[in-house]
Amino acid sequence: MGEFTVNHWAMQAILRLMLGADPGEVMHYLMMLGLFCGLLLAAGIVSYRKVGYHE
């Protein structure tokens, strides 16, 4: 279950950077963080519209 959290992907990206890994390997973790960010943004936009905070 721990492999599906934001903390896991961020820690792995930072760890790989500190160990001097290939940029392509680090980009894999950063793309997963970007995917999580996009999903949370989409959820926020959908919930904002449903609640009706339009001013």
PDB file of N, CA, C, O and CB in Angstrom:
ATOM      1  N   MET A   1       0.820  -1.198   0.000  1.00  0.00           N
ATOM      2  CA  MET A   1       0.000   0.000   0.000  1.00  0.00           C
ATOM      3  C   MET A   1       0.866   1.265   0.000  1.00  0.00           C
ATOM      4  O   MET A   1       0.471   2.294  -0.549  1.00  0.00           O
ATOM      5  CB  MET A   1      -0.934  -0.003   1.209  1.00  0.00           C
ATOM      6  N   GLY A   2       2.033   1.180   0.613  1.00  0.00           N
ATOM      7  CA  GLY A   2       2.902   2.346   0.711  1.00  0.00           C
ATOM      8  C   GLY A   2       3.424   2.831  -0.629  1.00  0.00           C
ATOM      9  O   GLY A   2       3.817   3.991  -0.755  1.00  0.00           O
ATOM     10  N   GLU A   3       3.435   1.961  -1.631  1.00  0.00           N
ATOM     11  CA  GLU A   3       3.947   2.358  -2.943  1.00  0.00           C
ATOM     12  C   GLU A   3       2.956   3.218  -3.721  1.00  0.00           C
ATOM     13  O   GLU A   3       3.285   3.709  -4.801  1.00  0.00           O
ATOM     14  CB  GLU A   3       4.296   1.130  -3.752  1.00  0.00           C
ATOM     15  N   PHE A   4       1.758   3.405  -3.195  1.00  0.00           N
ATOM     16  CA  PHE A   4       0.744   4.187  -3.891  1.00  0.00           C
ATOM     17  C   PHE A   4       0.464   5.499  -3.173  1.00  0.00           C
ATOM     18  O   PHE A   4      -0.652   6.015  -3.224  1.00  0.00           O
ATOM     19  CB  PHE A   4      -0.541   3.385  -4.027  1.00  0.00           C
ATOM     20  N   THR A   5       1.479   6.038  -2.502  1.00  0.00           N
ATOM     21  CA  THR A   5       1.317   7.309  -1.802  1.00  0.00           C
ATOM     22  C   THR A   5       2.231   8.364  -2.420  1.00  0.00           C
ATOM     23  O   THR A   5       3.228   8.047  -3.069  1.00  0.00           O
ATOM     24  CB  THR A   5       1.618   7.147  -0.293  1.00  0.00           C
ATOM     25  N   VAL A   6       1.869   9.605  -2.203  1.00  0.00           N
ATOM     26  CA  VAL A   6       2.676  10.719  -2.719  1.00  0.00           C
ATOM     27  C   VAL A   6       4.046  10.726  -2.045  1.00  0.00           C
ATOM     28  O   VAL A   6       5.057  11.004  -2.690  1.00  0.00           O
ATOM     29  CB  VAL A   6       1.954  12.077  -2.489  1.00  0.00           C
ATOM     30  N   ASN A   7       4.079  10.422  -0.754  1.00  0.00           N
ATOM     31  CA  ASN A   7       5.355  10.426  -0.028  1.00  0.00           C
ATOM     32  C   ASN A   7       6.339   9.413  -0.616  1.00  0.00           C
ATOM     33  O   ASN A   7       7.537   9.686  -0.695  1.00  0.00           O
ATOM     34  CB  ASN A   7       5.120  10.121   1.458  1.00  0.00           C
ATOM     35  N   HIS A   8       5.847   8.271  -1.019  1.00  0.00           N
ATOM     36  CA  HIS A   8       6.727   7.246  -1.593  1.00  0.00           C
ATOM     37  C   HIS A   8       7.366   7.742  -2.886  1.00  0.00           C
ATOM     38  O   HIS A   8       8.577   7.618  -3.067  1.00  0.00           O
ATOM     39  CB  HIS A   8       5.944   5.946  -1.857  1.00  0.00           C
ATOM     40  N   TRP A   9       6.566   8.298  -3.775  1.00  0.00           N
ATOM     41  CA  TRP A   9       7.095   8.747  -5.067  1.00  0.00           C
ATOM     42  C   TRP A   9       8.059   9.915  -4.885  1.00  0.00           C
ATOM     43  O   TRP A   9       9.080   9.982  -5.569  1.00  0.00           O
ATOM     44  CB  TRP A   9       5.948   9.153  -6.006  1.00  0.00           C
ATOM     45  N   ALA A  10       7.746  10.840  -3.969  1.00  0.00           N
ATOM     46  CA  ALA A  10       8.640  11.973  -3.732  1.00  0.00           C
ATOM     47  C   ALA A  10       9.957  11.513  -3.106  1.00  0.00           C
ATOM     48  O   ALA A  10      11.026  11.976  -3.503  1.00  0.00           O
ATOM     49  CB  ALA A  10       7.958  13.009  -2.826  1.00  0.00           C
ATOM     50  N   MET A  11       9.885  10.604  -2.131  1.00  0.00           N
ATOM     51  CA  MET A  11      11.089  10.112  -1.483  1.00  0.00           C
ATOM     52  C   MET A  11      11.969   9.350  -2.468  1.00  0.00           C
ATOM     53  O   MET A  11      13.191   9.495  -2.444  1.00  0.00           O
ATOM     54  CB  MET A  11      10.728   9.222  -0.301  1.00  0.00           C
ATOM     55  N   GLN A  12      11.364   8.541  -3.330  1.00  0.00           N
ATOM     56  CA  GLN A  12      12.140   7.796  -4.314  1.00  0.00           C
ATOM     57  C   GLN A  12      12.823   8.743  -5.306  1.00  0.00           C
ATOM     58  O   GLN A  12      13.970   8.516  -5.689  1.00  0.00           O
ATOM     59  CB  GLN A  12      11.236   6.804  -5.063  1.00  0.00           C
ATOM     60  N   ALA A  13      12.127   9.796  -5.717  1.00  0.00           N
ATOM     61  CA  ALA A  13      12.728  10.757  -6.650  1.00  0.00           C
ATOM     62  C   ALA A  13      13.922  11.462  -6.008  1.00  0.00           C
ATOM     63  O   ALA A  13      14.971  11.603  -6.636  1.00  0.00           O
ATOM     64  CB  ALA A  13      11.680  11.795  -7.104  1.00  0.00           C
ATOM     65  N   ILE A  14      13.765  11.901  -4.768  1.00  0.00           N
ATOM     66  CA  ILE A  14      14.856  12.590  -4.079  1.00  0.00           C
ATOM     67  C   ILE A  14      16.016  11.634  -3.830  1.00  0.00           C
ATOM     68  O   ILE A  14      17.177  12.004  -3.999  1.00  0.00           O
ATOM     69  CB  ILE A  14      14.364  13.190  -2.748  1.00  0.00           C
ATOM     70  N   LEU A  15      15.706  10.419  -3.433  1.00  0.00           N
ATOM     71  CA  LEU A  15      16.751   9.423  -3.190  1.00  0.00           C
ATOM     72  C   LEU A  15      17.540   9.134  -4.458  1.00  0.00           C
ATOM     73  O   LEU A  15      18.768   9.063  -4.426  1.00  0.00           O
ATOM     74  CB  LEU A  15      16.142   8.128  -2.647  1.00  0.00           C
ATOM     75  N   ARG A  16      16.839   8.966  -5.575  1.00  0.00           N
ATOM     76  CA  ARG A  16      17.526   8.694  -6.843  1.00  0.00           C
ATOM     77  C   ARG A  16      18.410   9.879  -7.256  1.00  0.00           C
ATOM     78  O   ARG A  16      19.504   9.689  -7.788  1.00  0.00           O
ATOM     79  CB  ARG A  16      16.497   8.386  -7.954  1.00  0.00           C
ATOM     80  N   LEU A  17      17.922  11.107  -7.006  1.00  0.00           N
ATOM     81  CA  LEU A  17      18.737  12.280  -7.320  1.00  0.00           C
ATOM     82  C   LEU A  17      20.008  12.304  -6.480  1.00  0.00           C
ATOM     83  O   LEU A  17      21.084  12.620  -6.986  1.00  0.00           O
ATOM     84  CB  LEU A  17      17.933  13.564  -7.095  1.00  0.00           C
ATOM     85  N   MET A  18      19.883  11.969  -5.192  1.00  0.00           N
ATOM     86  CA  MET A  18      21.057  11.969  -4.313  1.00  0.00           C
ATOM     87  C   MET A  18      22.045  10.875  -4.687  1.00  0.00           C
ATOM     88  O   MET A  18      23.250  11.044  -4.501  1.00  0.00           O
ATOM     89  CB  MET A  18      20.629  11.799  -2.863  1.00  0.00           C
ATOM     90  N   LEU A  19      21.558   9.763  -5.209  1.00  0.00           N
ATOM     91  CA  LEU A  19      22.440   8.665  -5.588  1.00  0.00           C
ATOM     92  C   LEU A  19      23.021   8.834  -6.986  1.00  0.00           C
ATOM     93  O   LEU A  19      23.828   8.016  -7.428  1.00  0.00           O
ATOM     94  CB  LEU A  19      21.694   7.360  -5.505  1.00  0.00           C
ATOM     95  N   GLY A  20      22.613   9.896  -7.687  1.00  0.00           N
ATOM     96  CA  GLY A  20      23.163  10.169  -9.008  1.00  0.00           C
ATOM     97  C   GLY A  20      22.608   9.265 -10.092  1.00  0.00           C
ATOM     98  O   GLY A  20      23.337   8.881 -11.006  1.00  0.00           O
ATOM     99  N   ALA A  21      21.342   8.922 -10.008  1.00  0.00           N
ATOM    100  CA  ALA A  21      20.718   8.029 -10.987  1.00  0.00           C
ATOM    101  C   ALA A  21      20.527   8.740 -12.328  1.00  0.00           C
ATOM    102  O   ALA A  21      20.650   9.960 -12.434  1.00  0.00           O
ATOM    103  CB  ALA A  21      19.364   7.517 -10.460  1.00  0.00           C
ATOM    104  N   ASP A  22      20.229   7.954 -13.320  1.00  0.00           N
ATOM    105  CA  ASP A  22      19.959   8.450 -14.665  1.00  0.00           C
ATOM    106  C   ASP A  22      18.728   9.371 -14.638  1.00  0.00           C
ATOM    107  O   ASP A  22      17.744   9.052 -13.971  1.00  0.00           O
ATOM    108  CB  ASP A  22      19.742   7.265 -15.654  1.00  0.00           C
ATOM    109  N   PRO A  23      18.767  10.515 -15.356  1.00  0.00           N
ATOM    110  CA  PRO A  23      17.611  11.430 -15.356  1.00  0.00           C
ATOM    111  C   PRO A  23      16.308  10.768 -15.809  1.00  0.00           C
ATOM    112  O   PRO A  23      15.234  11.159 -15.351  1.00  0.00           O
ATOM    113  CB  PRO A  23      17.900  12.614 -16.252  1.00  0.00           C
ATOM    114  N   GLY A  24      16.380   9.790 -16.686  1.00  0.00           N
ATOM    115  CA  GLY A  24      15.177   9.099 -17.127  1.00  0.00           C
ATOM    116  C   GLY A  24      14.501   8.338 -16.003  1.00  0.00           C
ATOM    117  O   GLY A  24      13.274   8.249 -15.949  1.00  0.00           O
ATOM    118  N   GLU A  25      15.304   7.792 -15.110  1.00  0.00           N
ATOM    119  CA  GLU A  25      14.735   7.062 -13.965  1.00  0.00           C
ATOM    120  C   GLU A  25      14.069   8.020 -12.988  1.00  0.00           C
ATOM    121  O   GLU A  25      13.024   7.701 -12.420  1.00  0.00           O
ATOM    122  CB  GLU A  25      15.828   6.251 -13.242  1.00  0.00           C
ATOM    123  N   VAL A  26      14.660   9.183 -12.791  1.00  0.00           N
ATOM    124  CA  VAL A  26      14.086  10.179 -11.891  1.00  0.00           C
ATOM    125  C   VAL A  26      12.805  10.749 -12.496  1.00  0.00           C
ATOM    126  O   VAL A  26      11.849  11.036 -11.776  1.00  0.00           O
ATOM    127  CB  VAL A  26      15.103  11.310 -11.605  1.00  0.00           C
ATOM    128  N   MET A  27      12.787  10.913 -13.817  1.00  0.00           N
ATOM    129  CA  MET A  27      11.599  11.455 -14.480  1.00  0.00           C
ATOM    130  C   MET A  27      10.385  10.546 -14.295  1.00  0.00           C
ATOM    131  O   MET A  27       9.252  11.027 -14.258  1.00  0.00           O
ATOM    132  CB  MET A  27      11.873  11.658 -15.969  1.00  0.00           C
ATOM    133  N   HIS A  28      10.608   9.258 -14.181  1.00  0.00           N
ATOM    134  CA  HIS A  28       9.504   8.325 -13.942  1.00  0.00           C
ATOM    135  C   HIS A  28       8.778   8.692 -12.651  1.00  0.00           C
ATOM    136  O   HIS A  28       7.548   8.733 -12.611  1.00  0.00           O
ATOM    137  CB  HIS A  28      10.023   6.866 -13.874  1.00  0.00           C
ATOM    138  N   TYR A  29       9.542   8.955 -11.607  1.00  0.00           N
ATOM    139  CA  TYR A  29       8.940   9.305 -10.319  1.00  0.00           C
ATOM    140  C   TYR A  29       8.298  10.691 -10.377  1.00  0.00           C
ATOM    141  O   TYR A  29       7.239  10.907  -9.788  1.00  0.00           O
ATOM    142  CB  TYR A  29       9.996   9.256  -9.201  1.00  0.00           C
ATOM    143  N   LEU A  30       8.925  11.618 -11.073  1.00  0.00           N
ATOM    144  CA  LEU A  30       8.354  12.955 -11.181  1.00  0.00           C
ATOM    145  C   LEU A  30       7.065  12.957 -12.002  1.00  0.00           C
ATOM    146  O   LEU A  30       6.146  13.725 -11.718  1.00  0.00           O
ATOM    147  CB  LEU A  30       9.367  13.905 -11.802  1.00  0.00           C
ATOM    148  N   MET A  31       7.000  12.101 -13.012  1.00  0.00           N
ATOM    149  CA  MET A  31       5.769  12.007 -13.799  1.00  0.00           C
ATOM    150  C   MET A  31       4.635  11.422 -12.961  1.00  0.00           C
ATOM    151  O   MET A  31       3.483  11.827 -13.114  1.00  0.00           O
ATOM    152  CB  MET A  31       5.997  11.147 -15.056  1.00  0.00           C
ATOM    153  N   MET A  32       4.947  10.482 -12.084  1.00  0.00           N
ATOM    154  CA  MET A  32       3.916   9.942 -11.193  1.00  0.00           C
ATOM    155  C   MET A  32       3.420  11.012 -10.231  1.00  0.00           C
ATOM    156  O   MET A  32       2.224  11.079  -9.945  1.00  0.00           O
ATOM    157  CB  MET A  32       4.458   8.736 -10.409  1.00  0.00           C
ATOM    158  N   LEU A  33       4.328  11.852  -9.726  1.00  0.00           N
ATOM    159  CA  LEU A  33       3.913  12.963  -8.875  1.00  0.00           C
ATOM    160  C   LEU A  33       3.044  13.946  -9.651  1.00  0.00           C
ATOM    161  O   LEU A  33       2.074  14.477  -9.111  1.00  0.00           O
ATOM    162  CB  LEU A  33       5.136  13.681  -8.296  1.00  0.00           C
ATOM    163  N   GLY A  34       3.387  14.191 -10.911  1.00  0.00           N
ATOM    164  CA  GLY A  34       2.572  15.060 -11.756  1.00  0.00           C
ATOM    165  C   GLY A  34       1.190  14.483 -12.001  1.00  0.00           C
ATOM    166  O   GLY A  34       0.204  15.217 -12.054  1.00  0.00           O
ATOM    167  N   LEU A  35       1.119  13.166 -12.151  1.00  0.00           N
ATOM    168  CA  LEU A  35      -0.173  12.502 -12.332  1.00  0.00           C
ATOM    169  C   LEU A  35      -1.041  12.669 -11.090  1.00  0.00           C
ATOM    170  O   LEU A  35      -2.227  12.981 -11.199  1.00  0.00           O
ATOM    171  CB  LEU A  35       0.026  11.007 -12.644  1.00  0.00           C
ATOM    172  N   PHE A  36      -0.452  12.463  -9.899  1.00  0.00           N
ATOM    173  CA  PHE A  36      -1.193  12.677  -8.660  1.00  0.00           C
ATOM    174  C   PHE A  36      -1.679  14.119  -8.564  1.00  0.00           C
ATOM    175  O   PHE A  36      -2.815  14.374  -8.165  1.00  0.00           O
ATOM    176  CB  PHE A  36      -0.322  12.329  -7.447  1.00  0.00           C
ATOM    177  N   CYS A  37      -0.817  15.052  -8.929  1.00  0.00           N
ATOM    178  CA  CYS A  37      -1.176  16.471  -8.890  1.00  0.00           C
ATOM    179  C   CYS A  37      -2.345  16.758  -9.819  1.00  0.00           C
ATOM    180  O   CYS A  37      -3.279  17.468  -9.444  1.00  0.00           O
ATOM    181  CB  CYS A  37       0.027  17.343  -9.271  1.00  0.00           C
ATOM    182  N   GLY A  38      -2.300  16.213 -11.023  1.00  0.00           N
ATOM    183  CA  GLY A  38      -3.389  16.411 -11.969  1.00  0.00           C
ATOM    184  C   GLY A  38      -4.705  15.817 -11.487  1.00  0.00           C
ATOM    185  O   GLY A  38      -5.764  16.419 -11.662  1.00  0.00           O
ATOM    186  N   LEU A  39      -4.638  14.635 -10.881  1.00  0.00           N
ATOM    187  CA  LEU A  39      -5.847  14.012 -10.350  1.00  0.00           C
ATOM    188  C   LEU A  39      -6.445  14.829  -9.209  1.00  0.00           C
ATOM    189  O   LEU A  39      -7.661  15.009  -9.140  1.00  0.00           O
ATOM    190  CB  LEU A  39      -5.543  12.596  -9.873  1.00  0.00           C
ATOM    191  N   LEU A  40      -5.599  15.318  -8.324  1.00  0.00           N
ATOM    192  CA  LEU A  40      -6.100  16.144  -7.226  1.00  0.00           C
ATOM    193  C   LEU A  40      -6.659  17.468  -7.729  1.00  0.00           C
ATOM    194  O   LEU A  40      -7.653  17.965  -7.198  1.00  0.00           O
ATOM    195  CB  LEU A  40      -4.994  16.402  -6.213  1.00  0.00           C
ATOM    196  N   LEU A  41      -6.030  18.039  -8.742  1.00  0.00           N
ATOM    197  CA  LEU A  41      -6.542  19.273  -9.334  1.00  0.00           C
ATOM    198  C   LEU A  41      -7.902  19.046  -9.969  1.00  0.00           C
ATOM    199  O   LEU A  41      -8.812  19.858  -9.796  1.00  0.00           O
ATOM    200  CB  LEU A  41      -5.562  19.818 -10.372  1.00  0.00           C
ATOM    201  N   ALA A  42      -8.051  17.941 -10.709  1.00  0.00           N
ATOM    202  CA  ALA A  42      -9.337  17.622 -11.333  1.00  0.00           C
ATOM    203  C   ALA A  42     -10.413  17.394 -10.278  1.00  0.00           C
ATOM    204  O   ALA A  42     -11.546  17.846 -10.444  1.00  0.00           O
ATOM    205  CB  ALA A  42      -9.206  16.383 -12.229  1.00  0.00           C
ATOM    206  N   ALA A  43     -10.074  16.699  -9.197  1.00  0.00           N
ATOM    207  CA  ALA A  43     -11.040  16.472  -8.122  1.00  0.00           C
ATOM    208  C   ALA A  43     -11.448  17.783  -7.474  1.00  0.00           C
ATOM    209  O   ALA A  43     -12.617  17.971  -7.136  1.00  0.00           O
ATOM    210  CB  ALA A  43     -10.460  15.525  -7.071  1.00  0.00           C
ATOM    211  N   GLY A  44     -10.503  18.687  -7.297  1.00  0.00           N
ATOM    212  CA  GLY A  44     -10.814  19.992  -6.723  1.00  0.00           C
ATOM    213  C   GLY A  44     -11.708  20.821  -7.618  1.00  0.00           C
ATOM    214  O   GLY A  44     -12.621  21.487  -7.131  1.00  0.00           O
ATOM    215  N   ILE A  45     -11.463  20.794  -8.916  1.00  0.00           N
ATOM    216  CA  ILE A  45     -12.292  21.556  -9.861  1.00  0.00           C
ATOM    217  C   ILE A  45     -13.709  21.002  -9.893  1.00  0.00           C
ATOM    218  O   ILE A  45     -14.678  21.762  -9.892  1.00  0.00           O
ATOM    219  CB  ILE A  45     -11.678  21.524 -11.277  1.00  0.00           C
ATOM    220  N   VAL A  46     -13.830  19.678  -9.922  1.00  0.00           N
ATOM    221  CA  VAL A  46     -15.162  19.060  -9.958  1.00  0.00           C
ATOM    222  C   VAL A  46     -15.931  19.368  -8.675  1.00  0.00           C
ATOM    223  O   VAL A  46     -17.110  19.716  -8.730  1.00  0.00           O
ATOM    224  CB  VAL A  46     -15.047  17.531 -10.155  1.00  0.00           C
ATOM    225  N   SER A  47     -15.274  19.244  -7.525  1.00  0.00           N
ATOM    226  CA  SER A  47     -15.976  19.497  -6.263  1.00  0.00           C
ATOM    227  C   SER A  47     -16.296  20.979  -6.111  1.00  0.00           C
ATOM    228  O   SER A  47     -17.316  21.319  -5.512  1.00  0.00           O
ATOM    229  CB  SER A  47     -15.134  19.013  -5.068  1.00  0.00           C
ATOM    230  N   TYR A  48     -15.473  21.857  -6.625  1.00  0.00           N
ATOM    231  CA  TYR A  48     -15.737  23.301  -6.547  1.00  0.00           C
ATOM    232  C   TYR A  48     -16.997  23.643  -7.333  1.00  0.00           C
ATOM    233  O   TYR A  48     -17.812  24.448  -6.883  1.00  0.00           O
ATOM    234  CB  TYR A  48     -14.528  24.114  -7.085  1.00  0.00           C
ATOM    235  N   ARG A  49     -17.157  23.041  -8.493  1.00  0.00           N
ATOM    236  CA  ARG A  49     -18.336  23.310  -9.312  1.00  0.00           C
ATOM    237  C   ARG A  49     -19.605  22.734  -8.704  1.00  0.00           C
ATOM    238  O   ARG A  49     -20.666  23.350  -8.804  1.00  0.00           O
ATOM    239  CB  ARG A  49     -18.139  22.752 -10.700  1.00  0.00           C
ATOM    240  N   LYS A  50     -19.519  21.562  -8.074  1.00  0.00           N
ATOM    241  CA  LYS A  50     -20.695  20.921  -7.512  1.00  0.00           C
ATOM    242  C   LYS A  50     -21.209  21.639  -6.267  1.00  0.00           C
ATOM    243  O   LYS A  50     -22.416  21.667  -6.026  1.00  0.00           O
ATOM    244  CB  LYS A  50     -20.385  19.484  -7.181  1.00  0.00           C
ATOM    245  N   VAL A  51     -20.312  22.216  -5.479  1.00  0.00           N
ATOM    246  CA  VAL A  51     -20.729  22.875  -4.252  1.00  0.00           C
ATOM    247  C   VAL A  51     -21.354  24.218  -4.555  1.00  0.00           C
ATOM    248  O   VAL A  51     -22.251  24.649  -3.830  1.00  0.00           O
ATOM    249  CB  VAL A  51     -19.551  23.045  -3.306  1.00  0.00           C
ATOM    250  N   GLY A  52     -20.913  24.892  -5.598  1.00  0.00           N
ATOM    251  CA  GLY A  52     -21.512  26.140  -6.024  1.00  0.00           C
ATOM    252  C   GLY A  52     -20.963  27.370  -5.343  1.00  0.00           C
ATOM    253  O   GLY A  52     -21.731  28.195  -4.849  1.00  0.00           O
ATOM    254  N   TYR A  53     -19.647  27.512  -5.304  1.00  0.00           N
ATOM    255  CA  TYR A  53     -19.045  28.678  -4.699  1.00  0.00           C
ATOM    256  C   TYR A  53     -18.867  29.828  -5.700  1.00  0.00           C
ATOM    257  O   TYR A  53     -17.996  30.678  -5.517  1.00  0.00           O
ATOM    258  CB  TYR A  53     -17.713  28.304  -4.096  1.00  0.00           C
ATOM    259  N   HIS A  54     -19.661  29.854  -6.719  1.00  0.00           N
ATOM    260  CA  HIS A  54     -19.516  30.885  -7.748  1.00  0.00           C
ATOM    261  C   HIS A  54     -19.943  32.243  -7.185  1.00  0.00           C
ATOM    262  O   HIS A  54     -21.010  32.369  -6.586  1.00  0.00           O
ATOM    263  CB  HIS A  54     -20.355  30.529  -9.007  1.00  0.00           C
ATOM    264  N   GLU A  55     -19.110  33.238  -7.383  1.00  0.00           N
ATOM    265  CA  GLU A  55     -19.450  34.590  -6.914  1.00  0.00           C
ATOM    266  C   GLU A  55     -19.542  35.531  -8.081  1.00  0.00           C
ATOM    267  O   GLU A  55     -19.819  36.716  -7.898  1.00  0.00           O
ATOM    268  CB  GLU A  55     -18.418  35.105  -5.903  1.00  0.00           C
TER     269      GLU A  55
END
